[in-house]
Every structure is written in structure tokens, then in C-alpha cells.
Amino acid sequence: MLDKAFELELIAFTADSCSMAEAAGADRIELCANPLEGGTTPSPGMIIQARMNTVIDLYPIIRPRGGDFNYSDAEFDVMQKDVIFCKQQGCDGVVIGMLNVDGTVDEEKTQRLVQTAWPMGVTFHRAFDHVHDQFEGLEAVIRCGCERILTSGGMPTAAEGAQRIAQLIGQADGRIDIMPGSGIRSNNIISLAKATGAHVFHSSARMHYHSTAQKVNERLPMSENKHHGLDPGEAASLYQKLVEYFGNTELIP
């Protein structure tokens, strides 16, 4: 499916991070809220602002809560409404992931969200790393009509799951993009590319931004004096490493 030498997707947890990702050379933004929950659906205002401030592909995650990926009918209704909102705001795609209680891909709900999202693209996120049999799961996600899968190969980091990722890329055989993610930084992205044969990569390029507040109430749980955001230097370094390795970003003939 890939028509470029490589693609770099960066996560944005803040409005400022969206502009930083675009300036660093990213091809796509995965827009998320709540990094400590692994990412949940960003607010309407966040989606609107991100779309206004960037022209690269914007893919909000559609995840109504943290925790598992087994959703009730009421939660699924929320997800459908969020997908429709993203389409109305001019987003290029959405990021979803739904499983059955037995650890298989929930094909029925996934297909329905893919249909709701059309003509936007759809990424199946790291719910895939909780699938009981990833090789069967790959075929299920393809049947659902998703364009890519974000995965660490079922391991805590993509580096640890490199062998599985390579196997999934081989099985996919160009039918869907397999996008490694989790723990990818500029100091390991090329070794991962070599080990897996991947051409599409996902990174948070994350750093902690410390609060500028001069006083906080340390007795309260909301007194955390830092938040997660994009490290523009790391993001630019990721892009440069890929350019150096793959040679260029021109379209592949």
C-alpha cells in the first residue's frame, strides 16, 4: 500500500505538538488525549484546532476510555459519533481497535466503523498486540478494510517484537501496511528497519514539559508539574535518520 520510500507517524498529545510534528517532517499525526491511559479520543476542540493548524494527514484515535478493548453497545455508539465528527472536520482518517472477549478481532464492529469512516482511512491500533493469534488477526483486520496495523509484535517494545513484526510484514505481502510502534527513537529506528523490513514507523518522540506555574498545591493529585508533549529535536532526528537510510522521500515508481 505504501507509495513512498518511508512514512513517519508521530503522536500528538497537545495542540502545539501537532505543529511540531509537521515541522519535523512527519507524514501523519495520531492525535490522542490521556497518554497515561495509552491514548483516548481527543476533545472536539483539540481535533478542530489540530486540523486548522496542520495540512499533513490527521488521524485522531477513537477510544472512549482506557482499559481493555471490549466495548459495550453504548460505547460503540459513542465511537461511531466520534468517527462522524472527525469526518466532518476534514480529518484524513481515524485510529481504532476492538476485540472480542476471546482475544480475537471484533470484525463486526470494526467493519462498521470502517464503513462509517469512509472515505477516510483507518488504522488498527495496538489493540492488535492483545490479539491471541496475531497471524489470524492480521487476516481479520485485512478483511475489515483497514489500511494499516500499529503493532509492537505483541511485545512491550517494537525492538523486542522485531521478529514477529518481520513475520507479519511477510504475511501481509503488501495487502496492508504493518507499522512498528512502541519505544521507537532515533537511536534504534534504523536497526528496527533493518530487522523487520518495515517502511512505516510510529513514534511518540515524547518528552516531559515541566510546568511554568510558580505555585501548586502539592497535597492534591492534580499537582503534577509536568505533561507529555513532542520533543521537536527528537522528531526531526527520527525523520533525518529515515531520510539517510531510505535515501529520499520521493514516490516509488
C-alpha positions in Angstrom: 0.0 0.0 0.0 2.9 2.3 0.7 3.8 4.6 -2.2 6.7 6.4 -0.6 10.2 5.3 0.4 9.1 5.6 4.0 6.4 7.1 6.2 6.8 8.6 9.7 3.8 8.9 12.0 4.1 10.9 15.2 1.8 11.1 18.2 0.5 14.5 19.3 -1.0 14.8 22.8 -1.1 18.6 22.6 -2.1 21.3 20.1 1.5 22.6 20.0 2.8 19.1 19.2 0.8 19.0 16.0 2.7 21.9 14.5 6.0 20.5 15.8 5.3 17.1 14.1 4.5 18.8 10.8 7.6 21.0 11.0 9.8 17.9 11.8 8.7 16.2 8.5 6.1 13.8 9.8 3.7 12.3 7.2 0.9 11.7 9.7 -0.2 12.7 13.2 -2.0 10.3 15.5 -3.9 12.7 17.7 -4.6 11.5 21.3 -5.6 12.6 24.7 -4.6 10.9 28.0 -1.1 9.5 27.4 -1.1 7.7 30.8 -4.2 5.7 29.6 -2.4 4.8 26.4 -4.4 7.4 24.4 -8.1 8.2 24.3 -10.3 10.2 22.0 -9.2 13.8 21.9 -11.8 16.6 22.5 -13.7 18.2 19.7 -11.8 21.4 20.3 -8.5 19.6 20.0 -9.5 18.0 16.8 -10.7 21.2 15.3 -7.5 23.1 16.3 -5.2 20.3 15.1 -7.0 20.4 11.7 -6.8 24.1 11.4 -3.0 24.2 12.3 -1.8 21.4 10.0 -2.1 20.1 6.5 -0.4 16.7 6.9 -2.6 13.6 7.5 -4.5 13.8 10.8 -5.8 10.6 12.4 -7.5 11.0 15.8 -7.7 7.9 17.9 -11.2 6.7 18.6 -11.0 5.2 22.0 -13.7 6.2 24.6 -11.8 5.1 27.6 -8.7 3.4 28.8 -8.5 -0.3 29.8 -9.4 -3.2 27.6 -10.8 -3.1 24.0 -14.1 -4.9 24.6 -16.7 -2.2 24.1 -20.4 -2.1 25.1 -23.1 -1.1 22.6 -23.3 2.3 24.3 -19.5 2.8 24.0 -19.6 1.7 20.4 -22.4 4.3 19.7 -20.0 7.0 21.1 -17.2 5.8 18.8 -19.4 6.0 15.7 -20.4 9.5 16.6 -16.7 10.5 17.1 -15.8 9.0 13.7 -18.5 11.0 12.1 -17.3 14.2 13.8 -13.8 13.6 12.6 -15.0 13.2 9.0 -17.0 16.4 9.3 -13.9 18.2 10.5 -11.8 17.1 7.5 -9.6 14.6 9.2 -7.8 12.1 6.9 -8.5 9.0 9.0 -9.1 7.5 12.4 -7.3 5.0 14.6 -9.5 2.2 16.1 -9.2 -1.2 17.7 -11.9 -3.5 19.0 -11.6 -7.1 20.3 -13.9 -9.9 21.3 -13.6 -11.3 24.8 -11.7 -14.3 23.5 -8.8 -12.1 22.2 -9.9 -12.1 18.5 -10.5 -9.1 16.4 -14.1 -7.9 16.6 -14.7 -7.9 12.9 -18.4 -6.9 13.1 -17.8 -3.7 14.9 -14.5 -2.9 13.1 -16.2 -3.3 9.7 -19.0 -1.0 10.8 -16.6 1.7 11.9 -14.5 1.4 8.7 -17.8 1.9 6.7 -18.7 4.8 8.9 -15.3 6.4 8.4 -15.2 6.0 4.6 -13.7 7.7 2.6 -11.3 8.4 5.5 -8.5 5.8 6.1 -8.4 3.6 9.2 -5.5 2.3 11.3 -6.0 -0.6 13.6 -4.1 0.3 16.8 -2.2 -1.6 19.4 -5.3 -3.5 20.5 -3.7 -5.8 17.9 -1.0 -6.6 20.5 -3.6 -8.2 22.7 -4.9 -10.5 19.9 -4.5 -14.1 20.9 -3.2 -15.2 17.4 -1.7 -12.2 15.5 -1.4 -14.1 12.3 -5.1 -14.9 12.2 -5.7 -11.4 13.5 -3.8 -9.9 10.5 -6.2 -11.6 8.1 -9.2 -10.4 10.1 -8.0 -6.8 10.1 -7.4 -7.0 6.3 -11.0 -8.4 5.8 -12.3 -5.4 7.8 -10.8 -2.9 5.3 -8.2 -1.2 7.5 -5.2 0.3 5.7 -2.5 -0.3 8.4 -1.8 -2.0 11.7 0.2 -0.4 14.5 2.0 -3.1 16.5 4.9 -3.9 18.7 4.7 -7.6 17.7 2.9 -8.4 20.9 5.9 -7.3 23.0 6.4 -4.3 25.3 8.5 -2.6 22.6 8.9 -2.9 18.8 12.5 -3.7 19.2 11.6 -6.8 21.4 8.9 -7.8 18.9 11.0 -7.2 15.8 11.0 -10.9 14.7 7.2 -11.1 14.9 6.8 -7.7 13.1 9.0 -9.1 10.3 6.8 -12.2 10.0 3.7 -10.1 9.9 5.1 -7.9 7.1 5.9 -11.0 5.2 2.4 -12.4 5.6 0.8 -9.1 4.7 2.7 -9.1 1.4 1.7 -5.5 0.6 -2.0 -6.0 1.3 -1.8 -3.8 4.4 0.9 -1.7 6.0 2.4 -3.1 9.2 3.6 -0.1 11.2 6.0 -0.8 14.2 5.4 1.3 17.2 6.4 1.5 20.9 9.8 2.5 22.1 11.0 3.8 18.7 13.5 6.5 19.0 16.1 8.0 16.7 18.8 5.7 18.2 17.0 2.5 17.2 14.7 3.2 14.3 17.3 2.2 11.6 18.2 -1.1 13.4 14.5 -1.8 13.6 14.0 -1.0 9.9 16.8 -3.5 9.1 15.5 -6.2 11.3 11.9 -6.0 10.1 11.9 -4.7 6.6 9.4 -2.0 7.7 8.9 1.2 5.8 6.3 2.8 8.0 7.1 3.8 11.6 5.3 5.3 14.6 6.8 7.2 17.5 5.7 9.4 20.3 9.1 11.2 20.3 7.9 12.0 23.8 9.4 14.4 26.3 8.1 15.9 29.6 7.3 19.6 29.6 7.6 21.0 33.1 5.0 23.4 34.4 5.7 27.1 34.4 3.4 27.5 37.4 5.1 29.1 40.3 2.9 27.6 42.9 0.9 24.3 43.1 -0.9 22.6 45.9 1.4 19.5 46.4 -1.3 17.8 48.6 -3.6 17.3 45.6 -3.3 14.6 43.0 -3.6 17.2 40.2 -0.4 18.9 41.3 1.8 17.1 38.7 4.2 19.7 37.5 4.8 18.2 34.0 2.9 17.0 31.0 3.7 14.9 27.9 4.5 16.5 24.6 6.5 16.1 21.5 10.3 16.6 21.5 10.9 18.6 18.3 14.5 17.7 18.2 13.9 14.0 18.6 11.1 14.2 16.0 13.4 15.9 13.5 16.2 13.4 14.2 13.8 10.5 13.5 12.9 12.0 10.2 16.5 12.6 9.3 17.6 9.1 10.2 14.9 7.7 7.8 15.9 10.1 5.0 19.6 9.0 5.4 18.7 5.3 5.4 16.0 5.2 2.7 17.7 7.7 0.5 14.8 10.1 -0.2 11.1 10.6 0.2 10.2 10.6 -3.4 7.3 8.5 -4.6 8.3 4.9 -5.5 7.6 4.3 -9.2 
